[in-house]
Amino acid sequence: MTDDEPGSSSLTPGLAALALFGVLAAVVLGSASGFSDPAVGFPAGESIVHNIGYALFDIDLGGIPTEGFLAAFLIIAIALDVALDSAVYLAKQEDEGTIVSALTDGGREIVDGEVAGSTETDEPDHGGDA
């Protein structure tokens, strides 16, 4: 049974929201003092760009200890290659059993080396109304 009368109200949603706010406030205030002071900068003479490159290709030449990301780099490269190949494959059209490239002249029919139904003029068409 529901209580949908206009004058009735329930305190349950308000109390639940207040309790949730109290829990979140306790978590934020309790964890703010638990962090240590941050380290300042990088060692002298170290370049962050070089260290990122060394970490990406799993080369142990950087002065900052890192994990290697060579496997992740190769997996992403293969996934992007598959996506590109799929896009090219899906862009092709099949016309009467033969594959037609997506890079065409707009689908105009060519008969005996000339565009069918076109009127050739000596002036180039630059678009627009004329």
Number of C-alpha atoms within 10 A of each C-alpha: 3 4 9 8 7 6 6 7 10 8 7 9 10 10 11 11 11 11 12 12 12 11 11 11 11 11 11 10 10 10 9 9 8 8 7 7 6 6 6 6 8 11 10 7 7 13 13 15 9 13 18 16 15 21 20 17 16 16 15 14 12 17 16 16 10 15 13 17 16 15 12 12 12 12 11 12 12 12 11 12 12 12 12 12 12 11 11 12 12 10 13 13 13 10 8 7 7 8 10 14 12 14 9 8 7 7 9 12 12 11 9 6 7 11 12 11 10 10 6 9 7 5 6 7 8 7 6 5 4 5
